[in-house]
Amino acid sequence: MTETLRRAVAQVEQLSPDQQDAIAELMLRELEEREWDALVISEASQEYLRRLVAEARAEDAAGEIQDSTDRW
């Protein structure tokens, strides 16, 4: 653990349990966003997204796409 993180944890430990949980939730959300960002920018994800786009364009060109508002 870095010194900066140690200082932050020491300060958070002085807060009420509710405040500690709120900060913990913020930290967890940030970590999840970083994981998501890394996943989305991976070459495998980019290739998968390119395939999905190509499929959607082909379906649209073939007239197979239906506006979802048409169902209601």
Order of alpha helices (4+ residues) and beta strands (2+ residues): alpha-alpha-alpha
